[in-house]
């Protein structure tokens, strides 16, 4: 299972600082950080630790099972971000 970052994300990097799996991007030192609409969790690397959810100042991180229905598409949004970066 994995955590997902959804619409309320303001690209505050509190979650990046606490993630032990280093699975959240873009990072503040990445060239596209300033252009990012939100942050994304790599579902292949997420270790389901809950650290991002606890750190998020706007409650934008959800366990995939607890993702509000209106934001179900963010499962795909997060995964697609990483698929594009692998190309």
FENFEN-V669877 format. One line per field, one symbol per residue. psi: psi as a letter, one per 40 degrees, with the letter a starting at -180 (. if undefined). A space follows every 10 residues. Layout:
psi->???
This chain:
psi->iiihhadehe fhfddddehe efehiiidei deddehdiii hhedehefee dddddheefe hiiddehide edeedddddd ddddee.
